[in-house]
Amino acid sequence: MTNLRVSLIQTSLQWEDKAANLKHFTHLMKGLEGNTDLVVLPEMFTTGFSMRPELLAEMTEGKTLKWMREQAANTNACICGSLIIEEEGSYYNRFLFVRPNGAYESYDKRHLFTLGKENQHYQAGNQHLTVEVKGWRIMPLICYDLRFPVWSRNTQGYDVLLYVANWPEVRSHAWKALLTGRAIENQSYTIGVNRIGEDGNGVPHSGDSSVIDYSGETLLQARSIEGVYTIELNREAQQRFRSKLSFLADRDQFTIELKD
């Protein structure tokens, strides 16, 4: 049973400045070579939470994916985060999960943030993604998805639930409470990686990037300080807990009807 080392990168984002953000993330990731298995970046890590996809979108096989492949190879770790992608005339808030060998998988944000008019600029996804690293099953989701427990529900047999976000400071209590709730109900390590600093719309973000264990205990909370936070997840402890308290076996059985 192999443990998993995860590195959360919490930082401010330069508004709609891809080059500056990638340069800064490159700097922050120095020293991770061989010291982690998975590096997690925030939601829309190249631009901030911008509603100008027509100016900022790139194709999936673009410069950012090239950069992620280079960083994954350099660190010998998987790299993930979301960015603005254009595909067949539509725009997506797309999570990319990139492996050291260059292979990648993607997830499109399901719940678009209507309060910020995200639904007016982006197309919603309709499929989950589960990836495997060192025998661990990980399900990535994006920001507003956190508020919807049915979509986050552990019907995929995952071990880690992962959220990347631009979650505003004014709702930081909800961020922390919901992460804990998702961890408890799914008996899953739950990771939330959020940005800090003020965005181009004047919205402040407090970070509070966190790792919650399968019982709801907080293992890490970064508050509002920039940094790279690496933590090791214990697979055997989670399996013992799930075996002793087998609540997942009593889940209600139902299907999800997706709305376009």
C-alpha positions in Angstrom: 0.0 0.0 0.0 1.8 3.1 -1.3 1.3 6.5 0.2 0.7 9.5 -2.1 2.6 12.8 -1.8 0.5 15.8 -3.0 1.8 19.3 -3.4 -0.8 22.2 -3.3 0.4 25.5 -4.8 -1.4 28.5 -3.4 -0.6 31.9 -4.9 -2.1 35.1 -6.2 -2.7 35.1 -10.0 -1.8 37.9 -12.4 -5.1 39.0 -14.1 -5.3 37.6 -17.6 -1.5 37.4 -17.9 -0.6 33.8 -19.0 3.1 34.4 -19.4 3.5 36.0 -15.9 1.5 33.2 -14.2 3.4 30.4 -15.9 6.7 32.0 -15.0 5.7 32.3 -11.4 4.4 28.7 -11.2 7.7 27.6 -12.7 9.5 29.4 -10.0 7.3 28.0 -7.2 7.8 24.4 -8.4 11.6 24.5 -8.2 12.7 21.9 -5.6 9.8 19.6 -6.2 11.8 17.3 -8.5 11.5 13.8 -7.1 9.8 15.0 -3.9 6.1 14.7 -4.9 3.7 12.5 -6.8 1.1 15.1 -7.7 1.1 18.9 -8.1 -2.2 20.8 -7.9 -2.7 24.3 -9.3 -5.8 26.5 -8.8 -8.8 27.0 -11.2 -8.0 29.0 -14.3 -4.4 29.2 -13.1 -3.1 31.0 -16.2 -5.6 33.9 -16.2 -7.7 34.1 -13.0 -11.5 33.7 -13.2 -12.0 35.7 -16.4 -15.2 36.0 -18.4 -13.3 36.9 -21.5 -12.7 33.5 -23.1 -12.8 34.9 -26.6 -9.6 36.7 -25.8 -7.9 34.2 -23.6 -8.9 30.7 -24.7 -6.4 28.3 -26.3 -6.8 24.9 -27.8 -6.2 21.9 -25.5 -3.0 21.1 -27.4 -1.7 24.6 -26.8 1.1 26.4 -24.9 -0.2 25.7 -21.5 -0.4 22.0 -22.1 3.1 22.1 -23.4 4.3 23.9 -20.3 2.4 21.3 -18.1 4.1 18.5 -19.9 7.5 20.1 -19.4 6.9 20.6 -15.7 5.5 17.0 -15.2 8.6 15.6 -16.9 11.0 17.9 -14.8 9.4 17.0 -11.5 8.6 13.4 -12.4 5.1 14.1 -11.0 1.6 14.5 -12.3 0.5 18.2 -12.8 -3.1 19.4 -12.8 -5.3 22.5 -12.8 -7.9 24.2 -14.9 -7.7 26.7 -17.7 -9.8 28.3 -20.5 -10.1 26.1 -23.5 -11.8 26.5 -26.9 -13.2 23.5 -28.8 -15.4 23.6 -31.8 -16.5 27.1 -31.2 -17.4 26.6 -27.5 -15.4 27.6 -24.4 -14.8 25.4 -21.4 -13.3 25.7 -18.0 -11.3 22.6 -18.4 -9.2 20.7 -15.9 -6.1 19.0 -17.3 -4.4 16.1 -15.6 -0.9 15.7 -17.1 1.4 12.8 -16.4 5.3 12.7 -16.6 5.2 10.8 -19.9 3.1 13.6 -21.5 -0.2 11.7 -21.5 -3.2 13.8 -20.2 -6.9 13.5 -19.3 -9.5 16.2 -18.9 -12.7 17.2 -17.1 -15.0 20.1 -18.0 -16.6 22.0 -15.1 -20.1 20.8 -14.7 -21.6 23.5 -12.5 -21.0 26.9 -14.0 -21.1 29.9 -11.5 -24.3 31.7 -12.5 -23.7 34.5 -10.0 -20.5 35.4 -11.9 -22.2 34.8 -15.3 -19.9 31.9 -16.1 -22.8 30.1 -17.7 -23.1 32.9 -20.2 -19.6 32.4 -21.5 -18.7 28.7 -21.0 -20.2 25.4 -21.9 -20.9 22.9 -19.0 -19.4 19.5 -19.0 -21.5 16.4 -18.4 -19.0 13.6 -17.5 -16.9 12.7 -14.5 -13.2 11.9 -14.7 -11.4 9.5 -12.4 -7.6 9.2 -12.7 -5.3 6.7 -11.1 -1.9 7.5 -9.6 0.2 4.8 -7.7 -3.0 2.8 -7.2 -5.0 5.8 -5.8 -8.2 6.7 -7.6 -8.7 10.5 -7.8 -11.8 12.4 -8.9 -11.1 16.1 -9.9 -13.8 18.7 -9.8 -13.8 22.5 -10.1 -14.8 25.2 -7.6 -18.7 25.6 -7.8 -19.0 21.8 -8.2 -18.2 21.7 -4.4 -21.7 23.0 -3.6 -23.4 20.0 -5.2 -23.0 16.8 -3.2 -24.8 14.6 -5.7 -22.2 15.4 -8.4 -19.4 14.9 -5.9 -20.8 11.6 -4.6 -18.5 8.6 -4.4 -20.1 6.3 -6.9 -16.8 6.2 -8.8 -14.9 4.3 -6.1 -12.4 7.1 -5.6 -9.9 7.6 -2.7 -9.3 11.3 -3.2 -11.7 14.0 -4.1 -9.9 17.0 -5.6 -11.3 20.6 -6.1 -9.4 23.5 -7.8 -10.9 26.9 -7.2 -11.1 30.7 -7.3 -13.3 30.8 -4.2 -13.9 34.3 -2.9 -13.0 35.3 0.7 -16.5 36.4 1.5 -17.6 32.8 1.4 -14.5 31.2 3.0 -16.6 29.7 5.8 -18.7 27.8 3.2 -15.5 26.6 1.4 -14.1 25.1 4.6 -17.4 23.6 5.7 -18.2 22.1 2.4 -14.8 20.5 2.0 -15.2 18.9 5.4 -18.7 17.7 4.5 -17.6 16.1 1.2 -14.8 14.3 3.0 -17.0 12.9 5.7 -19.9 11.7 3.4 -17.6 10.1 0.9 -15.0 8.8 3.4 -12.4 10.3 1.1 -9.3 12.4 1.4 -10.6 15.8 0.1 -8.2 18.4 -1.3 -9.2 22.0 -2.1 -6.6 24.3 -3.8 -7.7 27.9 -4.0 -6.0 31.1 -5.0 -5.1 34.2 -2.8 -5.1 37.9 -3.6 -7.5 40.2 -5.4 -8.6 39.5 -8.9 -9.2 41.9 -11.8 -12.8 42.5 -10.7 -11.6 43.6 -7.2 -12.7 40.3 -5.6 -10.4 39.2 -2.7 -9.5 35.5 -2.1 -8.3 34.1 1.2 -6.9 30.8 -0.1 -7.6 28.4 2.7 -6.3 25.6 0.5 -6.9 22.4 2.6 -6.5 18.7 2.9 -9.2 16.9 4.9 -9.0 13.3 5.7 -11.6 10.6 5.3 -13.0 11.2 8.8 -13.3 15.0 8.4 -10.2 15.9 10.3 -8.2 18.8 8.8 -4.7 17.7 8.0 -3.6 21.0 6.3 -5.0 24.5 5.9 -2.8 27.1 4.2 -4.9 30.2 5.2 -3.9 33.2 3.0 -0.1 32.6 2.7 1.5 31.9 -0.7 3.4 28.7 -0.7 3.9 25.1 -1.9 2.3 22.8 0.7 3.3 19.1 0.4 1.5 16.4 2.4 1.6 12.6 2.4 -1.7 10.7 2.3 -1.8 7.4 4.1 -3.6 4.7 2.1 -3.6 2.0 4.8 -5.2 4.3 7.4 -8.0 5.1 5.0 -8.6 1.5 4.1 -8.8 0.6 7.8 -11.2 3.4 8.5 -13.5 2.4 5.6 -13.4 -1.2 6.6 -14.3 -0.5 10.2 -17.0 2.1 9.4 -18.4 0.8 6.1 -21.0 3.6 5.6 -20.5 3.8 1.9 -22.1 0.4 1.5 -25.4 1.9 2.8 -25.6 4.6 0.1 -28.9 5.3 -1.6 -29.0 4.1 -5.2 -30.2 6.6 -7.8 -29.2 8.0 -11.1 -28.5 11.6 -12.1 -30.6 13.3 -14.7 -28.3 16.0 -16.3 -29.8 19.2 -17.6 -28.1 21.0 -20.5 
